[in-house]
């Protein structure tokens, strides 16, 4: 599964936004609209990344339609340290950590 995390974050174009979503969901669950406002992204973009993350068992959801709330899957919770290691490697690709949120 660590390869899956690597691919979703570093190996694809939307990795930065997916990393931002994962970091936010670590603290607490959110619905798509809340994530849109919090991250300053387009609603359709957030929905796309949520779908990719859910299909790959990184997040899970509960509820229906606009009330659907997303949170990290038990698998992602147990592999969060791996995610953080990959996040550090991602940060090296950027001149500024602001793109994915400064962890300091």
N, C-alpha and C positions, 0 to 999 in steps of 0.2 A: 504493500500500500504506500510505502514511502515514495515509490516511483510515481504513483498516481498523484500524490501531493506535489511532487517536483514538476510533473507535466502540467498540472492545473495552474501552477504559479509561475514557473520560469519558462516552460516550454510553449506557452501560448500567449497570444496578444493580450488577452484580458486578464492576465495573471495579477497585475497590480490591483485592479478593482476587486478581484476575487479575494486577494490577500486582505484588502481593507474590510471587506464584508466579514471574513472569518475573524479578524481581530475585534471587530465591533460585537459580533455574536458571542465572543468569549466572555464578555462582561454580562450580557443579558440578552434575552430573546427580543426580536423586533419583527414587525410586519414590513412588507415591501415599501409601503408609503413612508414609514418612519426611517427606513434605511435610505430612501431617496433624499429625504430632507437632511438627514444627518451627514451623508456623504457628498451631497451636492451633485448627484448623478441623475440622469434621466430615468424616469420610472421604467421604461421598456428595457433599458440597459440593466437596471437592477434585477428585473424579472428574469432576464436572460441568464445572468450570472447565478441567480438563485437556482434556476432550473439545472444549470450545469453542475453546480455544487451538490444539489440534491440527487441527481442522477448518478453521481460518483460517490455517494454515501458520505459526503463531508458534512452535510447538514441534514436535519430532518425538520418536518413541519407538523403542525397541528392546526386544526380549524379549516374553514372553507372560504373561498373567494377572498374578499378584502380583509377578512378577519384572520387569514392564515398567518400564523406566527412561526418564525424560523429560529432554530437554535442549533448549536453544534451537535453532531451525532456522538454517541458514546465512543465510536471509533476515533473520531477526530479529537475528542477530549483526551483520550489515552495516548494520542500521538501528537499532542500539541507541541511538545518539545522539538520534534522533528520539523514541524511547521516553522517554529521560531528559528531553527538552524537554517532552513531554506530562505526564510525572510531576511536573515543577515546576509546571505549570499545575493539575494535580490537587491538589497540596499547597495551592495558594491557595484551594481550595474548602473546606478544613478548617481549623479553628482550631489543631489540633495535627497535626504530621507523624507522630505515633506510629501513626496509623491505617494508614499504608502504609510505615512505616519511615523514621526520620529519616536523611537522607543526609549529615548533617554529621559 
